[in-house]
Amino acid sequence: MQVAAHSADLVIRFVNTQAAGNGQPELLGDARAFADWLRREKLGGEDTVVTDADAAEARELREALAVLLLRHVGVETAPEVVAAAERHLRRSAAMHPVNLLVTADGCDVTSPQTGVAAAIGTLLAAVFRAESGGLWARLKMCHNPPCHTGFVDNTRNSGGLYCSSTCRSQMSMRAYRDRQRGDLEQAHRPSRSDGHDQASGWISPGRLFPHGDSGRQVGDAACRQRADA
């Protein structure tokens, strides 16, 4: 379980390299930035050769993972977008295969490659370890649109949607304001000129008597006729 937890944390740190609304810059913007991140994560060394193309590949992998992590919090995503993300991950896994390592203590997966290829293979292996440890569905991105920070959902029922109480409060306040705005618009919405009340299905006399004769006037005339009789 500890291996799965460490792997889940690595995946989250990777998806959180994107520029964020809290002012965090893009951490994989070019070869130098990607190389720095690899060194901090001990996925590369001073002699690891990194190109701008490698950084672009890492960003594409991150984007594909982000699509799936957003699905874990119920963000509605077009099926073709999800399918494209899954295809990209399959292609990446084919390009960066891992080997199964079997020991007396258990099994693990490791990358047989070197350099950046090994780093990407290690990231994909981390996804596999997280899933094997039952944590894949708990890897999420915050449901608050300005945030979308990755996090591991540690709630008992795996029902967490937000990375923090701050984001949860912001979404609650936004939903409240939307409801208030909707109520205000409803209150100021003009009634239909054709006299039809959509809520009740009632049709006003104005629609049946366009020349100004109201239902009350017709009723009064009928009463007078009965009195004369």
C-alpha positions in Angstrom: 0.0 0.0 0.0 2.9 2.3 0.7 4.3 1.8 -2.8 0.9 2.6 -4.3 0.6 5.8 -2.1 4.1 7.0 -3.2 3.2 6.3 -6.8 -0.1 8.2 -6.5 1.7 11.2 -5.0 4.2 11.1 -8.0 1.3 11.2 -10.5 -0.3 14.1 -8.7 3.0 16.0 -8.6 3.3 15.5 -12.3 -0.2 16.7 -13.2 0.3 19.7 -10.9 3.2 20.9 -13.0 0.7 22.8 -15.1 0.2 26.6 -14.8 -2.5 27.2 -12.1 -4.8 30.0 -11.2 -3.0 30.5 -7.9 -0.1 32.0 -9.8 2.0 28.8 -10.3 3.9 29.0 -13.6 4.1 26.2 -16.2 6.8 23.8 -14.9 7.3 21.9 -18.2 7.4 24.8 -20.6 10.7 23.9 -22.2 13.7 21.6 -22.0 15.4 23.4 -19.1 12.2 23.5 -17.0 11.5 19.8 -17.7 15.1 18.8 -16.8 14.9 20.8 -13.6 11.6 19.0 -12.6 13.1 15.6 -13.5 16.1 16.3 -11.2 13.9 17.4 -8.3 11.9 14.2 -8.6 15.1 12.1 -9.0 13.9 10.9 -12.4 16.9 12.3 -14.1 20.4 13.6 -13.4 22.7 16.4 -14.5 23.8 14.3 -17.5 20.2 13.6 -18.6 19.7 15.1 -22.1 16.3 16.8 -22.4 14.9 18.5 -25.5 12.0 20.8 -26.1 10.4 17.9 -27.9 10.7 15.8 -24.7 9.0 18.7 -22.8 6.2 18.7 -25.3 5.8 15.0 -25.0 5.6 15.3 -21.2 2.9 18.0 -21.5 0.8 15.8 -23.8 1.1 12.9 -21.3 0.1 15.3 -18.5 -2.9 16.5 -20.4 -4.1 13.0 -21.1 -3.9 12.1 -17.5 -5.7 15.3 -16.5 -8.7 14.4 -18.7 -9.1 11.2 -16.8 -8.6 12.7 -13.4 -11.3 15.3 -14.1 -13.6 12.5 -15.0 -13.0 11.1 -11.5 -14.8 14.1 -10.1 -17.6 14.0 -12.5 -16.6 16.8 -14.9 -18.6 16.3 -18.1 -16.1 15.7 -20.9 -17.0 14.8 -24.5 -16.6 11.1 -25.1 -14.3 11.7 -28.0 -12.0 13.7 -25.8 -11.8 10.9 -23.2 -11.2 8.4 -26.0 -8.4 10.5 -27.4 -6.8 10.7 -24.0 -7.0 7.0 -23.5 -5.5 6.4 -27.0 -2.6 8.7 -26.2 -1.9 6.9 -23.0 -1.9 3.5 -24.8 0.6 4.9 -27.4 2.8 6.3 -24.7 2.8 3.0 -22.9 3.7 1.2 -26.1 6.6 3.6 -26.6 7.8 3.3 -23.0 7.3 -0.3 -22.0 8.1 -1.5 -18.5 9.5 -4.8 -17.2 8.0 -7.0 -14.5 10.4 -7.5 -11.7 9.6 -10.5 -9.5 11.4 -10.9 -6.1 10.9 -12.8 -2.9 9.4 -9.6 -1.5 6.9 -9.1 -4.3 6.5 -7.8 -7.8 7.2 -4.4 -9.3 7.4 -2.8 -12.7 10.5 -0.9 -13.9 11.6 0.8 -17.0 14.3 -0.8 -19.1 15.0 2.5 -20.9 17.3 5.3 -20.0 17.1 9.1 -20.0 13.8 10.9 -20.5 12.2 7.7 -21.9 12.9 6.0 -18.6 11.4 8.9 -16.7 8.2 8.7 -18.7 8.1 5.0 -18.3 8.4 5.5 -14.6 5.5 7.9 -14.6 3.3 5.4 -16.4 4.5 2.7 -14.0 3.4 4.9 -11.1 -0.1 5.0 -12.7 -0.1 1.2 -12.8 1.1 0.9 -9.2 -1.6 3.4 -8.0 -4.3 1.4 -9.8 -3.0 -1.9 -8.5 -3.1 -0.5 -5.0 -6.7 0.6 -5.4 -5.9 4.3 -5.5 -6.5 5.1 -9.2 -10.1 6.3 -8.7 -8.9 8.5 -5.8 -6.6 10.4 -8.0 -8.6 13.5 -9.0 -8.4 17.1 -10.1 -10.2 19.8 -8.2 -13.8 20.3 -9.5 -13.3 24.1 -9.0 -12.6 25.4 -12.6 -10.1 28.1 -11.7 -8.1 25.6 -9.7 -8.1 22.1 -11.2 -5.3 21.1 -8.8 -4.6 17.4 -8.6 -5.1 15.7 -5.3 -5.5 12.2 -3.7 -9.0 11.8 -2.3 -8.5 10.4 1.2 -12.2 10.7 2.2 -13.8 7.5 3.6 -16.2 7.1 0.7 -14.0 8.5 -2.1 -16.5 11.2 -2.6 -14.2 14.2 -2.5 -14.5 16.8 -5.3 -12.2 19.6 -4.1 -8.6 19.9 -3.2 -9.3 22.1 -0.2 -12.1 23.6 1.9 -11.4 26.9 0.2 -12.3 25.5 -3.2 -15.4 23.8 -1.8 -16.5 27.2 -0.3 -15.9 29.0 -3.5 -18.0 26.5 -5.5 -20.8 26.7 -2.9 -20.8 30.5 -3.1 -20.8 30.4 -6.9 -23.8 28.1 -6.9 -25.6 30.3 -4.5 -25.0 33.4 -6.6 -26.2 31.5 -9.7 -29.4 30.6 -7.9 -29.9 34.1 -6.8 -29.3 35.4 -10.3 -31.7 32.9 -11.7 -34.4 33.9 -9.2 -33.9 37.6 -10.0 -34.2 37.0 -13.8 -37.3 34.9 -13.2 -38.9 37.7 -11.2 -38.2 40.3 -13.9 -39.1 38.1 -16.8 -42.2 39.6 -18.6 -45.3 37.4 -18.8 -46.2 36.0 -22.2 -48.2 38.3 -24.4 -50.4 35.6 -25.6 -52.0 35.2 -22.2 -50.8 31.6 -21.7 -49.5 30.7 -18.2 -46.9 28.0 -18.9 -46.9 26.9 -15.3 -50.6 26.2 -14.9 -51.7 25.9 -18.5 -54.3 28.6 -17.8 -55.4 30.8 -20.7 -56.3 34.3 -19.8 -59.5 36.0 -21.2 -57.3 38.5 -23.0 -56.3 35.8 -25.4 -59.8 34.6 -26.0 -61.3 38.1 -26.3 -58.7 40.2 -28.1 -61.0 43.1 -28.5 -61.1 43.9 -24.8 -64.2 41.9 -23.7 -63.1 40.2 -20.5 -64.4 37.0 -19.0 -66.0 39.1 -16.3 -67.9 41.2 -18.9 -69.2 38.1 -20.6 -70.3 36.7 -17.3 -72.1 39.9 -16.4 -74.0 39.8 -19.7 -75.1 36.3 -19.1 -76.4 37.3 -15.6 -78.4 40.2 -17.1 -79.9 37.8 -19.7 -81.1 35.5 -16.9 -82.5 38.4 -14.9 -84.5 39.7 -17.9 -85.9 36.2 -18.5 
